[in-house]
Amino acid sequence: MLNILVVGGAGYIGSHMVKYLSQNDCKVVTVDNLSSGYRDAIVFGEFIEGDISEVEFLRQIFEKHQFDVVMHFASFIQVGESVREPTKYYQNNVVNTLNLLSVMKEFNVDKFVFSSSAAIFGEPETRLITENHPKNPLNPYGKSKLMVEQILEDFAKGYQLNSVSLRYFNAAGADPEGELGERHLPETHLIPLVLQVASKRRDSISVYGNDYDTPDGTCIRDYVHVSDLCSAHWLAVKTLVNGASGHQAFNLGSGKGFSVREVIDVAQKVTGRPIPNVVESRRSGDPACLVADSTYAKSVLGWKPQFGKLEEIIKDAWNWEVKNFILNNH
């Protein structure tokens, strides 16, 4: 049985990961300050409320538990906010992560899985983005993720702290069993926003630009089901436990892109409800197309995504929306 610390386990992806680990016979301790996570999302293992900015707090946890692996999901993730408030992002995403790594080193815990992002790449130069694509992040959020990856490379060389960074493209969907889902305040992700229109929590969805060089003129993104992200993280844990050394990084996506218009159309089909949308001007920094090449993750980790269809992703997200925001309100 592996003992695993999940930092940020009350958030969207972290809570799904805690459930996944518990179902794979791991002993899980979740640490979260609940600034953007939810206490009721922790349905497995032990929960400790606290902040990784506090080194003494971390030391107490590591003194009490002998962890085999630490998993990090505790980043702030809003691109626009990172531009307005860079201090918040560098403090939490970089400095606080450095606190965690330093305490791991102090207690001889040498396996770390990091939730990274496609935002490290910036403007795409190729249709499919491989791990070797140039890294030119466009905002403090992307820069903070890249800085941590660089720190992990140095910690691997200097301290033999072995790590895996997993670069998500667009995490989407919800727990197929309906226990967990996506709850961001404010919500910035397309699929939950579209479904909030279907459930009448919003009047319409904004489509930012319909004149891109894509088949229907709207931006194309690569959506990967949160359960498939969890399976990739579990494979990363296993590769570290089996002796992988250094720092490795993998791109996680479906390898297929779906346009904003396609997402709206499929959501209307899945929900059976109209989804009014309003075309607005382009947002600055929005590339026309962002799609992952996940060949490396498939070949090295043996990752096999199970939920590749957009309909499946939206169906699970809609089930969560219905359960939590339609049935609960009637």
Secondary structure, 3 states (H helix, E strand, C coil): CCEEEEECCCCHHHHHHHHHHHHCCCEEEEEECCCCCCHHHCCCCEEEECCCCCHHHHHHHHHHCCCCEEEECCCCCCHHHHHHCHHHHHHHHHHHHHHHHHHHHHCCCCEEEEEEEHHHCCCCCCCCECCCCCCCCCCHHHHHHHHHHHHHHHHHHHHCCEEEEEEECEEECCCCCCCCCCCCCCCCCHHHHHHHHHCCCCCCEEEECCCCCCCCCCCEECEEEHHHHHHHHHHHHHHHHCCCCCEEEEEECCCCCEEHHHHHHHHHHHHCCCCCEEEECCCCCCCCEECECCHHHHHHCCCCCCCCCHHHHHHHHHHHHHHHHHHHHC
